[in-house]
Every structure is written in C-alpha cells, then in structure tokens.
C-alpha cells in the first residue's frame, strides 16, 4: 500500500500565497515522479506541476511563473509553492505519485482563492 498525505490547503485572498506539501510512504519501489493535479466539480483532473525522478519539472501553462514545485527525494516529499493566486486557481488539489507505472493519489486538499 502507498499513502500520500497532503497538507497546506486553505482560504487565501487573490494575490496571496499558499504552500502545499505531500509525503509518500508505504510500499514504494521505483518512483517515476511526483506532482500535483487539481480538479473542479464536474471537470477533469488537470496537471498543475510534476517532477520526474531525474529532476525534470513541468508546469501547466496557466500557473507557469507563479508556481514552484520542489521535491526532497530522500523524504519522498513534494511541495508546491503557489504565489499570486487567482480566483481561477480555486480547486481541490491532489498529490500524485507514479511508481512502476501505477498512479497513486492523495485525498485532496481544497484551495479557495477569494476575489
């Protein structure tokens, strides 16, 4: 079993910042990468940021320049620093981990950005 524990969501005013963190534990063998997705009610889950095992990081176009993803490999932890938040960033954010081709998800943490 693999567990992903998320923290850091909450309510923030537009222009503010939040930091999301996720720590993985359990039967991990060969992590291909970790990252964050987000999902609004009735919509598909979409990638926010992802970092591969060799350190390549990708970001969704709409968050590029405002979001930084960092990973501490030894701790199986990723953090998502989000700045200059907009109401459009309001979503449930899910931590994601890929291990041996299998996708694992956290329970999600709500980010609400008020205008």
Secondary structure, DSSP 4 states (H G I P E B T S, - for coil): -EEEEEE--EEEETT--EEEEEEEEES-S-EEEEEEEEE-TTS--EEEEEEETTS-EEE-GGGTTTEEEEEEGGGTEEEEEE-S--GGG-EEEEEEEEETTEEEE---EEEEEE-
